[in-house]
């Protein structure tokens, strides 16, 4: 019987219990330069081992880190799951 390893992203996601989706500041243009500024801010203030992003989601180890991030970047808002719509099948 072949034993498959758990994909790296699955084990990594388990280490970061807080997952959020953020709305870009300009929906028609995306995140733009804010993405680079946010990444630099996170690395300096939260630490590279306490956050990451993957598949359109941002992952954090603590709520305090997420709150500090959202306070530093008020132009980024949490995505409202009610406005997501449905995916075409």
PyMOL commands that set and color helices and strands:
alter all, ss='L'
color gray80, all
select helices_A, chain A and resi 8-14+33-45+63-72+81-83
alter helices_A, ss='H'
color red, helices_A
select strands_A, chain A and resi 18-20+22-23+51-54+57-60+77-78
alter strands_A, ss='S'
color yellow, strands_A
deselect
rebuild
show_as cartoon
